[in-house]
Amino acid sequence: MERKTVRQVTQSKFKKTSPQERLYIKTISIRSISQLEDLKENLSGKEPIILIARIAPIVSRDPEAASKLVNELYPTNIKNSYSVFRLGEERFMVIPNSVQVEGILL
């Protein structure tokens, strides 16, 4: 039986990806509605991104602003093939439609 090192196993198990196939993850804490344009810019880039946003700071100050933020992000998400998922009361996640999501509780 041939023994492989961890590196050999890892290299054989995962295919190398080109820069065009990479998926990025970004976290952000949203404190005001003024951050909306920055969020839209992140989602309009060429590289696919998973965005995890903490909205507790804006919700605690202005619940209507948080609702407005999500409603205004919606057209950008549709246009750029993203989906939005709520992660409890304090966070939401925006992911490319090409990512398979399992275990969604409705």
Contacts in CASP RR format, 6 or more apart in sequence:
PFRMAT RR
TARGET T0000
AUTHOR 0000-0000-0000
METHOD contacts of the structure
MODEL  1
MERKTVRQVTQSKFKKTSPQERLYIKTISIRSISQLEDLKENLSGKEPII
LIARIAPIVSRDPEAASKLVNELYPTNIKNSYSVFRLGEERFMVIPNSVQ
VEGILL
4 12 0 8 1.000
22 47 0 8 1.000
22 48 0 8 1.000
23 47 0 8 1.000
23 48 0 8 1.000
23 49 0 8 1.000
23 50 0 8 1.000
23 96 0 8 1.000
23 99 0 8 1.000
24 47 0 8 1.000
24 48 0 8 1.000
24 49 0 8 1.000
24 50 0 8 1.000
25 49 0 8 1.000
25 50 0 8 1.000
25 51 0 8 1.000
25 52 0 8 1.000
26 42 0 8 1.000
26 49 0 8 1.000
26 50 0 8 1.000
26 51 0 8 1.000
26 52 0 8 1.000
27 51 0 8 1.000
27 52 0 8 1.000
27 53 0 8 1.000
27 54 0 8 1.000
28 35 0 8 1.000
28 38 0 8 1.000
28 39 0 8 1.000
28 51 0 8 1.000
28 52 0 8 1.000
28 53 0 8 1.000
28 54 0 8 1.000
29 53 0 8 1.000
29 54 0 8 1.000
29 56 0 8 1.000
29 57 0 8 1.000
30 39 0 8 1.000
30 53 0 8 1.000
30 54 0 8 1.000
30 55 0 8 1.000
30 57 0 8 1.000
30 58 0 8 1.000
30 66 0 8 1.000
30 69 0 8 1.000
31 57 0 8 1.000
31 58 0 8 1.000
32 58 0 8 1.000
32 65 0 8 1.000
33 58 0 8 1.000
33 65 0 8 1.000
33 68 0 8 1.000
33 69 0 8 1.000
36 69 0 8 1.000
36 72 0 8 1.000
36 73 0 8 1.000
39 51 0 8 1.000
39 53 0 8 1.000
39 69 0 8 1.000
39 73 0 8 1.000
39 76 0 8 1.000
40 73 0 8 1.000
40 76 0 8 1.000
42 49 0 8 1.000
42 51 0 8 1.000
43 49 0 8 1.000
43 51 0 8 1.000
43 73 0 8 1.000
43 76 0 8 1.000
43 77 0 8 1.000
43 80 0 8 1.000
43 82 0 8 1.000
43 94 0 8 1.000
44 76 0 8 1.000
44 80 0 8 1.000
45 80 0 8 1.000
48 96 0 8 1.000
48 98 0 8 1.000
48 99 0 8 1.000
49 94 0 8 1.000
49 96 0 8 1.000
50 93 0 8 1.000
50 94 0 8 1.000
50 95 0 8 1.000
50 96 0 8 1.000
50 99 0 8 1.000
51 93 0 8 1.000
51 94 0 8 1.000
51 95 0 8 1.000
52 87 0 8 1.000
52 91 0 8 1.000
52 92 0 8 1.000
52 93 0 8 1.000
53 91 0 8 1.000
53 92 0 8 1.000
53 93 0 8 1.000
53 94 0 8 1.000
54 90 0 8 1.000
54 91 0 8 1.000
55 66 0 8 1.000
55 69 0 8 1.000
55 90 0 8 1.000
55 91 0 8 1.000
55 92 0 8 1.000
56 89 0 8 1.000
56 90 0 8 1.000
56 91 0 8 1.000
58 65 0 8 1.000
58 66 0 8 1.000
58 69 0 8 1.000
59 66 0 8 1.000
59 89 0 8 1.000
59 90 0 8 1.000
70 84 0 8 1.000
70 92 0 8 1.000
73 84 0 8 1.000
73 94 0 8 1.000
74 84 0 8 1.000
76 82 0 8 1.000
77 83 0 8 1.000
77 84 0 8 1.000
77 94 0 8 1.000
81 96 0 8 1.000
81 97 0 8 1.000
81 98 0 8 1.000
82 94 0 8 1.000
82 95 0 8 1.000
82 96 0 8 1.000
82 97 0 8 1.000
83 94 0 8 1.000
83 95 0 8 1.000
83 96 0 8 1.000
83 97 0 8 1.000
83 101 0 8 1.000
84 92 0 8 1.000
84 93 0 8 1.000
84 94 0 8 1.000
85 92 0 8 1.000
85 93 0 8 1.000
85 94 0 8 1.000
85 95 0 8 1.000
85 101 0 8 1.000
85 104 0 8 1.000
86 92 0 8 1.000
86 93 0 8 1.000
87 93 0 8 1.000
95 101 0 8 1.000
END
